[in-house]
Amino acid sequence: RTTEKLLAELNERVAKLLERRDARKKAKRIEKIIIQELPEIIVASHREVIPDYDALGPLCFMKIGPAMAEAGCRCPEPGYCFTIDHNKEYRTENIDIEYCEQVEEMLPDTDFIKFKRLPAIPKALCMKHVGPYDRFSESFTEAVRYLESNGMRIAGDPRFSYIDGAWNQEDPEKWISEIQIPVE
């Protein structure tokens, strides 16, 4: 083998190792649980019972996104989208879910998209979740244990906010979400 080829292979290995190291650092940084206020926002929303969490991506990309564009929605940067699980307990099938995405202004409701103003949440336990959505229950259980051990209780519907997902990251193990639980 030529020296250039060996050097290229070594550079590629170094780059992969650095990428792994940086991914580990990022995952460790975002594992923290923080308590913060969630500000009042205007959202475009759609509520539907979906068969399972795998149905959420296609619903967002093929139905909700086009319906929001047709309604004339403008979303502020950085984007803030989340779901609210309206089931009384965790489920993996027939999930009553509401998709919400922050928009700049209230627009007229359509048959598919509803607009509403969500009030500020003065105190929310926010926990980063790394990995596919079907493992939300593990992180949620950990968050509930944390809030119970710190004398807090749930004071509203939890939100599941999507930061990195199928739209920008092929590997589900690298998806990043945030569980936001109103507490008191």
N, C-alpha and C positions, 0 to 999 in steps of 0.2 A: 504494500500500500504506500501511497505517496504521503509525504509529510503534510501536504495541504488537506488531504482527505482525513488523516488522523486528527489534525487540528480542528477541522470542521465537526467531526464526531465528538471530540472532547468539548468543544464550545456548546454543542447541542445538549450534551449531558449536563454541563454546568448550568445552562439555561433552565433545563427541566428541574434540576435540584433546587435552584433558586426559586422557581415558580412554586414548587412544593413547600419550601420553607415559608414563602410569603403567604401562601394559602393557609398554612397552619397558624401563622401569626395573626392573620385576619380572623380566622375562626376563633382563636383564643380571645382576641380583643372583643369580639361581638357576643361572646357567651355571657357577658355580664347582664345582670338584671338591674334595671334602673327604674326609678319612680319619677314620672314627669307629668306635666299637664299636656293634654291634647287640645289644641285650639278649636274654636268654632269653625266649621267649614260648610261649604255648599257642595253637595254631591249629586251626581247622576246615578241612579240606582236601578237595579233589576232584581226581583226576587222570584225564585223558582225552586222546585224540588228536583234535584239532580240524582241520577242513579248511584253515583259514587264520585270521589274526588277526581278521578281521571276525566270526568266529563266537564270539569270546570274550565280547563284550557280551551277546548273547542267552543264552549259556550261564549267565552270572552272574545276569542279571535273571530269566530264566524258569525256571531249574532250581536253581542253587546257592542263591540268596537264599531261595526258598520252602523248600528242603530244610533250610537252616540254621534258619529260623524254626520249622519243624515239629519239629526236634530240640531246640528251646528255647535256642538260642545267644544269649548276651548279649555284645555287643562293647563294649569300653571306648572312650571318647572320647579323643583324636580317633581315628577309625578307621584301621586299618593293614591294608591288603590288598595282596597281591602275587602274582605268578606265578613259578614256577620252570620254566624251559625245560629239559626232560630230554633233548633231542636233543644229540648230541655236537658238532654244528655248526649254524650259523644256517640256518633253513629258513623258507620262506614258505607251505609247504603241508604237510599231515599233521604237525602240530606236537604233540609229546608234551608236554603242559603240565599243571602242577599249580597250581590256584588255592588260595591260603591266605589266611585272614582271622583276625586275632587275636581270641580270645574270652577271657572271664573265667575259664572253668573247663573241665576235661576232662569230657566227657559220653560216654555210651555211643555207640560207632560205629553208624552206620546203613548200609544198603546203598549209599548215595550219598555220605555224609559220613564222613570219618575224623578222629579227634582225635589230636593228638600235641604233644609238647613239643619245640620247636626250641631247641637250645643257643645260648648267646651266641656271637656272632662277634666275637673280640677286635679285629679290624682289618678294616674294609671300605672300599673306595674307593666313594664315593657321588657320582654325577653326575646332575644334573638333565637331563631330556629334555623339550623343548617341541615339541609336534606330534603327529601321528597315530602309532599303534603300528607301522605298517608301515615307519617310519623308524628304529626302534630300532637297526638294524644300523649306521647312521651314527654314532650316539652311542656305541654299544658299541665300535666300532672306535676312536673317539677316546679312550675311557676306557682301552682296552688299550694304545694307543700311550703314553698318559700313564704308566700303571703300569710298562711296560717301560722307558721313559726315566728312571724314578725307581727302578730296581732292585727292583721288586716283581714278584711272579708270582701268578696266580690260585690260590686255595687252597680252592675249594669252588664249589658251584653258584650262579651269579648270580641275584639276585632282581630283578624288575621291579615296583616299587611304584607304585600309581596314586593320584595326589593330586587332580587335576581331570580329568574325562573326560566321556563322553557323558551321564552321570547329572546333571551340573550345568553343562555347557558345550557349547553346540551346535556351535561352531566348532572342528573338530579341530586347527586351527593353534594354539589356545589350551590344548589339553590339556597337563597337566603330569604327568610321571612322574619316578621316580628309579630309576636303575640302581644296584644295590648289589652289588658284587663282593667276596667274601671274598678277602683278599690276605695274603701274608707276604713 
